[in-house]
Amino acid sequence: MGEFVRDRLPDPVSYFEGEGLQLKGPGKWRTTACVAHGGSDSMRINTDSGAWVCMSCGAKGGDVLAYEMQMNGLEFIEAARALGAWDEDPAQGRGRQRPLSFSPRSALEVLRFDALHCAVAACNMAQGRGLTDEDRERLLAVAARIDLVAEEIVR
């Protein structure tokens, strides 16, 4: 069956910035563009709770989970899974996991960048060019980053 684990929801600032929003202003309520209606600087986001409300179109929610559901058209469990806050089998006693230290969008950006490095190295090798020591070190660093992202997401 599974269960929702609120403690695993990402930090609101990291989540919203990972969604491409620029949070502006001081204090716990920040201003940003509203994705729901495409308006600029009409949405307010609470950086403590993740609550959000658009002052123009009225879209609102109480946390990052509500935002994930509404903006991506997901059901509760789908959104909780996407955010890493759904425990598929709590009976197995895996215990509580900490939230991701980065958003899924950030993870994909890292993987995209690293995949490009791998592709360039592969193309060079296919054309008969050998790898330099610097190229090998770079590829080892890329592999380590990919492994780190995979471990972070899988746990």
Protein Blocks (a to p, Z undefined) as FASTA:
>chain_A
ZZcdfklpccfklmmmmnopacededjbdcdddfknopahkbccdfknopacdfklopac
fbfklmmmmmnopafklmmmmnopacfblmnonopadddfbdfklmmmmmmmmmmmmmmm
mmmmmnopacdfklmmmmmmmmmmmmmmmmmmmZZ
